[in-house]
Amino acid sequence: MEILLARLKIDLGIINSTIYDARLLSLLEVAKKEIEKEGATLDLEDISDSELVIDYARYLWQSRREPMTEPRSLRWRINNRIFGGNGNA
């Protein structure tokens, strides 16, 4: 999860700071659980799955202050992961 945290921080432009690490790790866990709750089986060693979790966590971070709807591209990727026959249960 530390690698995902580092990549998420890069995406968010958080450099040389650990002040948000606990919160960001929590968002990564929430993102993973939310995607899995919808029916996807994730393998965080797979680059596509890890990027999906990072993107969902980024959406959660960005929407915490400015309520926003889930981006269509993110919804499409989650649906594709669930229904695409890509290792789901």
DRENKOLVO-300695 format. One record per atom (N, C-alpha, C, O, CB): residue number from 1; atom name; z, x negated, y. Coordinates in pm, whole numbers, plus 50000, padded with zeros to 5 digits. Atoms other than C-alpha are relative to their C-alpha. Glycine has a CB too. Example, Ala and Ser with C-alpha at 12.3 -4.5 7.8 and 13.67 -1.06 7.14 Angstrom:
<sites>
+-----+------+-------+-------+-------+
!   n ! atom !    pz !    px !    py !
+-----+------+-------+-------+-------+
!   1 !    N ! 50000 ! 49911 ! 49881 !
!   1 !   CA ! 50780 ! 48770 ! 49550 !
!   1 !    C ! 50000 ! 49910 ! 50120 !
!   1 !    O ! 50066 ! 49806 ! 50118 !
!   1 !   CB ! 50125 ! 50099 ! 50003 !
!   2 !    N ! 49994 ! 50082 ! 49881 !
!   2 !   CA ! 50714 ! 48633 ! 49894 !
!   2 !    C ! 50073 ! 50077 ! 50109 !
!   2 !    O ! 50090 ! 50026 ! 50220 !
!   2 !   CB ! 49858 ! 49959 ! 50046 !
+-----+------+-------+-------+-------+
</sites>
This chain:
<sites>
+-----+------+-------+-------+-------+
!   n ! atom !    pz !    px !    py !
+-----+------+-------+-------+-------+
!   1 !    N ! 50000 ! 49918 ! 49880 !
!   1 !   CA ! 50000 ! 50000 ! 50000 !
!   1 !    C ! 50000 ! 49913 ! 50126 !
!   1 !    O ! 49960 ! 49959 ! 50233 !
!   1 !   CB ! 50121 ! 50093 ! 50000 !
!   2 !    N ! 49997 ! 50090 ! 49884 !
!   2 !   CA ! 50047 ! 49699 ! 50230 !
!   2 !    C ! 49859 ! 49969 ! 50050 !
!   2 !    O ! 49837 ! 49955 ! 50171 !
!   2 !   CB ! 50073 ! 49870 ! 49963 !
!   3 !    N ! 50139 ! 50025 ! 49959 !
!   3 !   CA ! 49673 ! 49632 ! 50230 !
!   3 !    C ! 49945 ! 50120 ! 50075 !
!   3 !    O ! 49875 ! 50105 ! 50175 !
!   3 !   CB ! 49911 ! 49968 ! 49877 !
!   4 !    N ! 50044 ! 49880 ! 49931 !
!   4 !   CA ! 49605 ! 49992 ! 50325 !
!   4 !    C ! 50063 ! 50008 ! 50139 !
!   4 !    O ! 49997 ! 50047 ! 50235 !
!   4 !   CB ! 50035 ! 50126 ! 49918 !
!   5 !    N ! 49932 ! 50001 ! 49871 !
!   5 !   CA ! 49863 ! 49963 ! 50602 !
!   5 !    C ! 49931 ! 49906 ! 50097 !
!   5 !    O ! 49907 ! 49942 ! 50213 !
!   5 !   CB ! 50147 ! 49959 ! 49983 !
!   6 !    N ! 50067 ! 50097 ! 49913 !
!   6 !   CA ! 49695 ! 49653 ! 50742 !
!   6 !    C ! 49865 ! 50053 ! 50047 !
!   6 !    O ! 49830 ! 50039 ! 50164 !
!   6 !   CB ! 49981 ! 49866 ! 49925 !
!   7 !    N ! 50131 ! 49946 ! 49963 !
!   7 !   CA ! 49354 ! 49821 ! 50737 !
!   7 !    C ! 50013 ! 50119 ! 50095 !
!   7 !    O ! 49933 ! 50133 ! 50188 !
!   7 !   CB ! 49923 ! 50043 ! 49875 !
!   8 !    N ! 49977 ! 49887 ! 49910 !
!   8 !   CA ! 49491 ! 50138 ! 50900 !
!   8 !    C ! 50038 ! 49950 ! 50140 !
!   8 !    O ! 49990 ! 50004 ! 50240 !
!   8 !   CB ! 50112 ! 50092 ! 49944 !
!   9 !    N ! 49961 ! 50055 ! 49870 !
!   9 !   CA ! 49652 ! 49933 ! 51175 !
!   9 !    C ! 49880 ! 49942 ! 50075 !
!   9 !    O ! 49870 ! 49956 ! 50197 !
!   9 !   CB ! 50107 ! 49892 ! 49982 !
!  10 !    N ! 50122 ! 50051 ! 49937 !
!  10 !   CA ! 49319 ! 49761 ! 51242 !
!  10 !    C ! 49918 ! 50116 ! 50056 !
!  10 !    O ! 49871 ! 50110 ! 50169 !
!  10 !   CB ! 49916 ! 49918 ! 49898 !
!  11 !    N ! 50075 ! 49883 ! 49954 !
!  11 !   CA ! 49146 ! 50100 ! 51264 !
!  11 !    C ! 50061 ! 50062 ! 50125 !
!  11 !    O ! 49990 ! 50111 ! 50212 !
!  11 !   CB ! 49993 ! 50104 ! 49889 !
!  12 !    N ! 49930 ! 49939 ! 49887 !
!  12 !   CA ! 49410 ! 50221 ! 51510 !
!  12 !    C ! 50016 ! 49905 ! 50118 !
!  12 !    O ! 50062 ! 49945 ! 50225 !
!  12 !   CB ! 50136 ! 50049 ! 49955 !
!  13 !    N ! 49988 ! 50098 ! 49893 !
!  13 !   CA ! 49400 ! 49902 ! 51716 !
!  13 !    C ! 50143 ! 49952 ! 50022 !
!  13 !    O ! 50177 ! 49906 ! 50131 !
!  13 !   CB ! 49947 ! 50057 ! 50127 !
!  14 !    N ! 49862 ! 50047 ! 49991 !
!  14 !   CA ! 49763 ! 49817 ! 51644 !
!  14 !    C ! 50002 ! 49856 ! 49951 !
!  14 !    O ! 49984 ! 49829 ! 49832 !
!  14 !   CB ! 50099 ! 50092 ! 49917 !
!  15 !    N ! 50007 ! 50142 ! 50032 !
!  15 !   CA ! 49781 ! 49440 ! 51656 !
!  15 !    C ! 50135 ! 49935 ! 50032 !
!  15 !    O ! 50198 ! 49964 ! 50134 !
!  15 !   CB ! 49885 ! 49930 ! 50079 !
!  16 !    N ! 49878 ! 50078 ! 49979 !
!  16 !   CA ! 50081 ! 49208 ! 51621 !
!  16 !    C ! 50123 ! 50085 ! 50026 !
!  16 !    O ! 50207 ! 50049 ! 50108 !
!  16 !   CB ! 49980 ! 49905 ! 50115 !
!  17 !    N ! 49884 ! 49914 ! 49984 !
!  17 !   CA ! 50330 ! 49491 ! 51595 !
!  17 !    C ! 50036 ! 50061 ! 49865 !
!  17 !    O ! 49949 ! 50104 ! 49790 !
!  17 !   CB ! 49974 ! 50110 ! 50105 !
!  18 !    N ! 49953 ! 49935 ! 50122 !
!  18 !   CA ! 50541 ! 49621 ! 51310 !
!  18 !    C ! 50083 ! 50123 ! 50032 !
!  18 !    O ! 50140 ! 50184 ! 49941 !
!  18 !   CB ! 50082 ! 49902 ! 49916 !
!  19 !    N ! 49915 ! 49889 ! 49958 !
!  19 !   CA ! 50717 ! 49891 ! 51509 !
!  19 !    C ! 49960 ! 50133 ! 49935 !
!  19 !    O ! 50045 ! 50219 ! 49912 !
!  19 !   CB ! 49997 ! 50012 ! 50151 !
!  20 !    N ! 50048 ! 49876 ! 50057 !
!  20 !   CA ! 50501 ! 50166 ! 51359 !
!  20 !    C ! 49982 ! 49995 ! 49848 !
!  20 !    O ! 49941 ! 50094 ! 49788 !
!  20 !   CB ! 49870 ! 50038 ! 50063 !
!  21 !    N ! 50029 ! 50017 ! 50143 !
!  21 !   CA ! 50485 ! 50033 ! 51002 !
!  21 !    C ! 50059 ! 50109 ! 49911 !
!  21 !    O ! 49990 ! 50162 ! 49825 !
!  21 !   CB ! 50051 ! 49867 ! 49954 !
!  22 !    N ! 49937 ! 49898 ! 50084 !
!  22 !   CA ! 50734 ! 50278 ! 50849 !
!  22 !    C ! 49930 ! 50134 ! 50014 !
!  22 !    O ! 49906 ! 50203 ! 49916 !
!  22 !   CB ! 50149 ! 50014 ! 50035 !
!  23 !    N ! 50069 ! 49873 ! 49975 !
!  23 !   CA ! 50562 ! 50575 ! 51011 !
!  23 !    C ! 49860 ! 50000 ! 49940 !
!  23 !    O ! 49818 ! 50099 ! 49880 !
!  23 !   CB ! 49992 ! 50028 ! 50151 !
!  24 !    N ! 50136 ! 50008 ! 50054 !
!  24 !   CA ! 50215 ! 50457 ! 50912 !
!  24 !    C ! 50001 ! 50001 ! 49847 !
!  24 !    O ! 49914 ! 50062 ! 49785 !
!  24 !   CB ! 49929 ! 49874 ! 50051 !
!  25 !    N ! 49988 ! 49997 ! 50146 !
!  25 !   CA ! 50324 ! 50393 ! 50552 !
!  25 !    C ! 50027 ! 50142 ! 49952 !
!  25 !    O ! 49973 ! 50186 ! 49851 !
!  25 !   CB ! 50112 ! 49906 ! 49952 !
!  26 !    N ! 49971 ! 49862 ! 50034 !
!  26 !   CA ! 50463 ! 50744 ! 50544 !
!  26 !    C ! 49873 ! 50086 ! 50009 !
!  26 !    O ! 49849 ! 50170 ! 49922 !
!  26 !   CB ! 50108 ! 50056 ! 50094 !
!  27 !    N ! 50124 ! 49924 ! 49985 !
!  27 !   CA ! 50133 ! 50885 ! 50671 !
!  27 !    C ! 49901 ! 49967 ! 49889 !
!  27 !    O ! 49828 ! 50056 ! 49844 !
!  27 !   CB ! 49937 ! 49972 ! 50134 !
!  28 !    N ! 50087 ! 50036 ! 50112 !
!  28 !   CA ! 49943 ! 50692 ! 50404 !
!  28 !    C ! 50043 ! 50073 ! 49874 !
!  28 !    O ! 49959 ! 50122 ! 49799 !
!  28 !   CB ! 50001 ! 49848 ! 49976 !
!  29 !    N ! 49948 ! 49928 ! 50117 !
!  29 !   CA ! 50168 ! 50845 ! 50137 !
!  29 !    C ! 49968 ! 50148 ! 50009 !
!  29 !    O ! 49925 ! 50210 ! 49911 !
!  29 !   CB ! 50151 ! 49980 ! 49986 !
!  30 !    N ! 50030 ! 49858 ! 49979 !
!  30 !   CA ! 50127 ! 51193 ! 50285 !
!  30 !    C ! 49852 ! 50026 ! 49978 !
!  30 !    O ! 49815 ! 50123 ! 49911 !
!  30 !   CB ! 50042 ! 50044 ! 50141 !
!  31 !    N ! 50145 ! 49984 ! 50015 !
!  31 !   CA ! 49750 ! 51151 ! 50302 !
!  31 !    C ! 49962 ! 49998 ! 49853 !
!  31 !    O ! 49886 ! 50083 ! 49807 !
!  31 !   CB ! 49924 ! 49889 ! 50077 !
!  32 !    N ! 50031 ! 50010 ! 50143 !
!  32 !   CA ! 49733 ! 51042 ! 49938 !
!  32 !    C ! 50046 ! 50125 ! 49925 !
!  32 !    O ! 49972 ! 50180 ! 49844 !
!  32 !   CB ! 50068 ! 49874 ! 49939 !
!  33 !    N ! 49947 ! 49882 ! 50069 !
!  33 !   CA ! 49954 ! 51330 ! 49822 !
!  33 !    C ! 49924 ! 50126 ! 50036 !
!  33 !    O ! 49901 ! 50211 ! 49950 !
!  33 !   CB ! 50146 ! 50019 ! 50034 !
!  34 !    N ! 50076 ! 49881 ! 49959 !
!  34 !   CA ! 49762 ! 51589 ! 50026 !
!  34 !    C ! 49864 ! 50005 ! 49931 !
!  34 !    O ! 49820 ! 50111 ! 49887 !
!  34 !   CB ! 49981 ! 50001 ! 50153 !
!  35 !    N ! 50130 ! 50004 ! 50067 !
!  35 !   CA ! 49429 ! 51477 ! 49882 !
!  35 !    C ! 50016 ! 50030 ! 49851 !
!  35 !    O ! 49938 ! 50105 ! 49793 !
!  35 !   CB ! 49933 ! 49862 ! 50020 !
!  36 !    N ! 49976 ! 49975 ! 50142 !
!  36 !   CA ! 49571 ! 51473 ! 49529 !
!  36 !    C ! 50041 ! 50145 ! 49975 !
!  36 !    O ! 50007 ! 50202 ! 49871 !
!  36 !   CB ! 50107 ! 49905 ! 49947 !
!  37 !    N ! 49958 ! 49860 ! 50014 !
!  37 !   CA ! 49727 ! 51817 ! 49583 !
!  37 !    C ! 49879 ! 50093 ! 49994 !
!  37 !    O ! 49884 ! 50199 ! 49933 !
!  37 !   CB ! 50093 ! 50041 ! 50115 !
!  38 !    N ! 50122 ! 49919 ! 50001 !
!  38 !   CA ! 49376 ! 51949 ! 49641 !
!  38 !    C ! 49922 ! 49985 ! 49870 !
!  38 !    O ! 49828 ! 50061 ! 49845 !
!  38 !   CB ! 49912 ! 49961 ! 50117 !
!  39 !    N ! 50063 ! 50011 ! 50131 !
!  39 !   CA ! 49273 ! 51826 ! 49297 !
!  39 !    C ! 49931 ! 49868 ! 49972 !
!  39 !    O ! 49876 ! 49851 ! 49863 !
!  39 !   CB ! 49903 ! 50105 ! 49986 !
!  40 !    N ! 50065 ! 50129 ! 50022 !
!  40 !   CA ! 49142 ! 51472 ! 49338 !
!  40 !    C ! 50096 ! 49904 ! 49929 !
!  40 !    O ! 50217 ! 49907 ! 49953 !
!  40 !   CB ! 49952 ! 49938 ! 50134 !
!  41 !    N ! 49925 ! 50110 ! 50060 !
!  41 !   CA ! 49259 ! 51184 ! 49122 !
!  41 !    C ! 49954 ! 49874 ! 50070 !
!  41 !    O ! 49837 ! 49836 ! 50061 !
!  41 !   CB ! 49978 ! 49992 ! 49843 !
!  42 !    N ! 50036 ! 50116 ! 49920 !
!  42 !   CA ! 49270 ! 50876 ! 49340 !
!  42 !    C ! 50038 ! 49870 ! 49931 !
!  42 !    O ! 50141 ! 49861 ! 49864 !
!  42 !   CB ! 50066 ! 50007 ! 50137 !
!  43 !    N ! 49973 ! 50136 ! 50046 !
!  43 !   CA ! 49250 ! 50511 ! 49243 !
!  43 !    C ! 49992 ! 49911 ! 50124 !
!  43 !    O ! 49883 ! 49882 ! 50173 !
!  43 !   CB ! 49898 ! 49954 ! 49888 !
!  44 !    N ! 49999 ! 50075 ! 49875 !
!  44 !   CA ! 49358 ! 50305 ! 49543 !
!  44 !    C ! 49940 ! 49861 ! 49987 !
!  44 !    O ! 49924 ! 49792 ! 50087 !
!  44 !   CB ! 50139 ! 49990 ! 50051 !
!  45 !    N ! 50073 ! 50126 ! 50020 !
!  45 !   CA ! 49193 ! 49998 ! 49389 !
!  45 !    C ! 49852 ! 50019 ! 50029 !
!  45 !    O ! 49779 ! 49923 ! 50052 !
!  45 !   CB ! 50021 ! 49947 ! 49856 !
!  46 !    N ! 50139 ! 49966 ! 49971 !
!  46 !   CA ! 48860 ! 50176 ! 49445 !
!  46 !    C ! 49985 ! 50007 ! 50152 !
!  46 !    O ! 50060 ! 50077 ! 50219 !
!  46 !   CB ! 49959 ! 50136 ! 49932 !
!  47 !    N ! 50019 ! 50008 ! 49855 !
!  47 !   CA ! 48730 ! 50103 ! 49796 !
!  47 !    C ! 49973 ! 50137 ! 50062 !
!  47 !    O ! 50021 ! 50164 ! 50172 !
!  47 !   CB ! 49886 ! 49906 ! 50033 !
!  48 !    N ! 50029 ! 49867 ! 49946 !
!  48 !   CA ! 48599 ! 50458 ! 49845 !
!  48 !    C ! 50126 ! 50084 ! 50011 !
!  48 !    O ! 50147 ! 50152 ! 50112 !
!  48 !   CB ! 49897 ! 50072 ! 49912 !
!  49 !    N ! 49876 ! 49923 ! 49998 !
!  49 !   CA ! 48932 ! 50615 ! 49754 !
!  49 !    C ! 50097 ! 49946 ! 50104 !
!  49 !    O ! 50162 ! 50023 ! 50175 !
!  49 !   CB ! 50065 ! 49999 ! 49863 !
!  50 !    N ! 49907 ! 50057 ! 49902 !
!  50 !   CA ! 49132 ! 50373 ! 49966 !
!  50 !    C ! 49954 ! 50031 ! 50142 !
!  50 !    O ! 50036 ! 50059 ! 50229 !
!  50 !   CB ! 50013 ! 49847 ! 49980 !
!  51 !    N ! 50052 ! 49966 ! 49868 !
!  51 !   CA ! 48903 ! 50433 ! 50266 !
!  51 !    C ! 50024 ! 50147 ! 50033 !
!  51 !    O ! 50052 ! 50182 ! 50148 !
!  51 !   CB ! 49850 ! 49968 ! 50009 !
!  52 !    N ! 49974 ! 49858 ! 49980 !
!  52 !   CA ! 48943 ! 50809 ! 50220 !
!  52 !    C ! 50145 ! 50022 ! 50041 !
!  52 !    O ! 50172 ! 50098 ! 50134 !
!  52 !   CB ! 49968 ! 50079 ! 49873 !
!  53 !    N ! 49858 ! 49988 ! 49966 !
!  53 !   CA ! 49323 ! 50777 ! 50228 !
!  53 !    C ! 50026 ! 49944 ! 50140 !
!  53 !    O ! 50100 ! 50005 ! 50218 !
!  53 !   CB ! 50087 ! 49926 ! 49896 !
!  54 !    N ! 49983 ! 50059 ! 49866 !
!  54 !   CA ! 49307 ! 50549 ! 50534 !
!  54 !    C ! 49945 ! 50095 ! 50107 !
!  54 !    O ! 50010 ! 50116 ! 50210 !
!  54 !   CB ! 49930 ! 49863 ! 50008 !
!  55 !    N ! 50059 ! 49910 ! 49902 !
!  55 !   CA ! 49076 ! 50790 ! 50716 !
!  55 !    C ! 50083 ! 50127 ! 50019 !
!  55 !    O ! 50097 ! 50177 ! 50131 !
!  55 !   CB ! 49858 ! 50038 ! 49958 !
!  56 !    N ! 49916 ! 49881 ! 49990 !
!  56 !   CA ! 49299 ! 51087 ! 50635 !
!  56 !    C ! 50128 ! 49967 ! 50076 !
!  56 !    O ! 50173 ! 50046 ! 50159 !
!  56 !   CB ! 50032 ! 50057 ! 49860 !
!  57 !    N ! 49879 ! 50043 ! 49929 !
!  57 !   CA ! 49607 ! 50896 ! 50753 !
!  57 !    C ! 49970 ! 49980 ! 50149 !
!  57 !    O ! 50053 ! 50014 ! 50234 !
!  57 !   CB ! 50056 ! 49869 ! 49939 !
!  58 !    N ! 50039 ! 50018 ! 49859 !
!  58 !   CA ! 49422 ! 50802 ! 51074 !
!  58 !    C ! 49989 ! 50136 ! 50069 !
!  58 !    O ! 50033 ! 50151 ! 50183 !
!  58 !   CB ! 49866 ! 49924 ! 50010 !
!  59 !    N ! 50009 ! 49864 ! 49945 !
!  59 !   CA ! 49343 ! 51171 ! 51130 !
!  59 !    C ! 50140 ! 50056 ! 50025 !
!  59 !    O ! 50165 ! 50116 ! 50130 !
!  59 !   CB ! 49920 ! 50092 ! 49903 !
!  60 !    N ! 49863 ! 49950 ! 49982 !
!  60 !   CA ! 49712 ! 51258 ! 51078 !
!  60 !    C ! 50067 ! 49933 ! 50120 !
!  60 !    O ! 50136 ! 49999 ! 50197 !
!  60 !   CB ! 50083 ! 49975 ! 49873 !
!  61 !    N ! 49942 ! 50074 ! 49888 !
!  61 !   CA ! 49817 ! 50986 ! 51325 !
!  61 !    C ! 49945 ! 50052 ! 50134 !
!  61 !    O ! 50020 ! 50074 ! 50228 !
!  61 !   CB ! 49971 ! 49850 ! 49985 !
!  62 !    N ! 50063 ! 49960 ! 49875 !
!  62 !   CA ! 49568 ! 51096 ! 51589 !
!  62 !    C ! 50029 ! 50146 ! 50035 !
!  62 !    O ! 50028 ! 50182 ! 50153 !
!  62 !   CB ! 49850 ! 49978 ! 49991 !
!  63 !    N ! 49977 ! 49858 ! 49972 !
!  63 !   CA ! 49645 ! 51467 ! 51554 !
!  63 !    C ! 50147 ! 50031 ! 50027 !
!  63 !    O ! 50180 ! 50146 ! 50054 !
!  63 !   CB ! 49951 ! 50084 ! 49885 !
!  64 !    N ! 49858 ! 49974 ! 49980 !
!  64 !   CA ! 50022 ! 51426 ! 51594 !
!  64 !    C ! 50031 ! 50038 ! 50144 !
!  64 !    O ! 50126 ! 50112 ! 50168 !
!  64 !   CB ! 50081 ! 49879 ! 49960 !
!  65 !    N ! 49978 ! 49968 ! 49859 !
!  65 !   CA ! 49998 ! 51448 ! 51973 !
!  65 !    C ! 49896 ! 50097 ! 50056 !
!  65 !    O ! 49926 ! 50178 ! 50143 !
!  65 !   CB ! 49999 ! 49874 ! 50083 !
!  66 !    N ! 50109 ! 49913 ! 49956 !
!  66 !   CA ! 49667 ! 51623 ! 52021 !
!  66 !    C ! 49955 ! 50082 ! 49880 !
!  66 !    O ! 49879 ! 50033 ! 49796 !
!  66 !   CB ! 49881 ! 49918 ! 50060 !
!  67 !    N ! 50042 ! 49919 ! 50116 !
!  67 !   CA ! 49627 ! 51911 ! 51776 !
!  67 !    C ! 49847 ! 50002 ! 49992 !
!  67 !    O ! 49777 ! 50031 ! 50089 !
!  67 !   CB ! 50056 ! 50144 ! 50011 !
!  68 !    N ! 50144 ! 50002 ! 50020 !
!  68 !   CA ! 49282 ! 51882 ! 51630 !
!  68 !    C ! 49970 ! 50050 ! 49860 !
!  68 !    O ! 50051 ! 50037 ! 49768 !
!  68 !   CB ! 49942 ! 49857 ! 50021 !
!  69 !    N ! 50040 ! 49955 ! 50132 !
!  69 !   CA ! 49096 ! 52032 ! 51342 !
!  69 !    C ! 49953 ! 49880 ! 49919 !
!  69 !    O ! 49907 ! 49779 ! 49974 !
!  69 !   CB ! 49889 ! 50109 ! 50009 !
!  70 !    N ! 50043 ! 50107 ! 50089 !
!  70 !   CA ! 49018 ! 51819 ! 51044 !
!  70 !    C ! 49850 ! 49977 ! 50020 !
!  70 !    O ! 49772 ! 50072 ! 50017 !
!  70 !   CB ! 50031 ! 50034 ! 49851 !
!  71 !    N ! 50142 ! 50028 ! 49981 !
!  71 !   CA ! 48685 ! 51643 ! 51104 !
!  71 !    C ! 49917 ! 50047 ! 49879 !
!  71 !    O ! 49959 ! 50032 ! 49764 !
!  71 !   CB ! 49978 ! 49850 ! 50024 !
!  72 !    N ! 50086 ! 49950 ! 50108 !
!  72 !   CA ! 48401 ! 51795 ! 50903 !
!  72 !    C ! 49962 ! 49890 ! 49903 !
!  72 !    O ! 49951 ! 49913 ! 49783 !
!  72 !   CB ! 49875 ! 50064 ! 50058 !
!  73 !    N ! 50039 ! 50110 ! 50089 !
!  73 !   CA ! 48303 ! 51456 ! 50769 !
!  73 !    C ! 50112 ! 49965 ! 49903 !
!  73 !    O ! 50087 ! 49930 ! 49788 !
!  73 !   CB ! 49960 ! 49877 ! 50083 !
!  74 !    N ! 49886 ! 50026 ! 50087 !
!  74 !   CA ! 48652 ! 51405 ! 50631 !
!  74 !    C ! 50011 ! 50109 ! 49894 !
!  74 !    O ! 50032 ! 50079 ! 49777 !
!  74 !   CB ! 50131 ! 49990 ! 50082 !
!  75 !    N ! 49996 ! 49888 ! 50095 !
!  75 !   CA ! 48654 ! 51750 ! 50471 !
!  75 !    C ! 49889 ! 49986 ! 49898 !
!  75 !    O ! 49910 ! 50009 ! 49779 !
!  75 !   CB ! 49988 ! 50136 ! 50074 !
!  76 !    N ! 50112 ! 50018 ! 50092 !
!  76 !   CA ! 48311 ! 51679 ! 50321 !
!  76 !    C ! 50032 ! 49893 ! 49897 !
!  76 !    O ! 50005 ! 49911 ! 49779 !
!  76 !   CB ! 49872 ! 49964 ! 50078 !
!  77 !    N ! 49968 ! 50110 ! 50091 !
!  77 !   CA ! 48433 ! 51350 ! 50172 !
!  77 !    C ! 50108 ! 50041 ! 49899 !
!  77 !    O ! 50100 ! 50005 ! 49782 !
!  77 !   CB ! 50047 ! 49877 ! 50079 !
!  78 !    N ! 49896 ! 49953 ! 50093 !
!  78 !   CA ! 48745 ! 51514 ! 50024 !
!  78 !    C ! 49938 ! 50093 ! 49897 !
!  78 !    O ! 49962 ! 50079 ! 49777 !
!  78 !   CB ! 50115 ! 50071 ! 50076 !
!  79 !    N ! 50065 ! 49908 ! 50093 !
!  79 !   CA ! 48538 ! 51794 ! 49874 !
!  79 !    C ! 49909 ! 49927 ! 49903 !
!  79 !    O ! 49906 ! 49958 ! 49784 !
!  79 !   CB ! 49921 ! 50106 ! 50077 !
!  80 !    N ! 50087 ! 50078 ! 50086 !
!  80 !   CA ! 48286 ! 51546 ! 49741 !
!  80 !    C ! 50081 ! 49925 ! 49894 !
!  80 !    O ! 50039 ! 49913 ! 49779 !
!  80 !   CB ! 49917 ! 49902 ! 50083 !
!  81 !    N ! 49912 ! 50073 ! 50094 !
!  81 !   CA ! 48568 ! 51348 ! 49581 !
!  81 !    C ! 50054 ! 50094 ! 49894 !
!  81 !    O ! 50064 ! 50056 ! 49777 !
!  81 !   CB ! 50116 ! 49933 ! 50075 !
!  82 !    N ! 49944 ! 49903 ! 50095 !
!  82 !   CA ! 48713 ! 51661 ! 49420 !
!  82 !    C ! 49892 ! 50054 ! 49906 !
!  82 !    O ! 49912 ! 50058 ! 49785 !
!  82 !   CB ! 50068 ! 50115 ! 50076 !
!  83 !    N ! 50102 ! 49931 ! 50079 !
!  83 !   CA ! 48391 ! 51825 ! 49304 !
!  83 !    C ! 49885 ! 49913 ! 49957 !
!  83 !    O ! 49797 ! 49958 ! 49884 !
!  83 !   CB ! 49948 ! 50113 ! 50077 !
!  84 !    N ! 50113 ! 50088 ! 50028 !
!  84 !   CA ! 48162 ! 51526 ! 49276 !
!  84 !    C ! 49999 ! 49941 ! 49860 !
!  84 !    O ! 49908 ! 49867 ! 49826 !
!  84 !   CB ! 49998 ! 49891 ! 50098 !
!  85 !    N ! 49995 ! 50054 ! 50135 !
!  85 !   CA ! 48266 ! 51445 ! 48921 !
!  85 !    C ! 50029 ! 49852 ! 49998 !
!  85 !    O ! 49991 ! 49782 ! 49904 !
!  85 !   CB ! 49871 ! 50026 ! 49930 !
!  86 !    N ! 49974 ! 50143 ! 49988 !
!  86 !   CA ! 48388 ! 51106 ! 49035 !
!  86 !    C ! 50141 ! 49965 ! 49951 !
!  86 !    O ! 50222 ! 49913 ! 50027 !
!  86 !   CB ! 49983 ! 49955 ! 50146 !
!  87 !    N ! 49872 ! 50038 ! 50058 !
!  87 !   CA ! 48685 ! 51063 ! 48802 !
!  87 !    C ! 50112 ! 50098 ! 50027 !
!  87 !    O ! 50229 ! 50063 ! 50010 !
!  87 !   CB ! 50038 ! 49867 ! 50050 !
!  88 !    N ! 49892 ! 49905 ! 49977 !
!  88 !   CA ! 48872 ! 51378 ! 48893 !
!  88 !    C ! 50044 ! 50064 ! 49870 !
!  88 !    O ! 49971 ! 50064 ! 49771 !
!  88 !   CB ! 49957 ! 50108 ! 50100 !
!  89 !    N ! 49938 ! 49944 ! 50121 !
!  89 !   CA ! 49099 ! 51554 ! 48645 !
!  89 !    C ! 49929 ! 50123 ! 49951 !
!  89 !    O ! 49969 ! 50182 ! 49850 !
!  89 !   CB ! 50145 ! 50033 ! 50025 !
+-----+------+-------+-------+-------+
</sites>
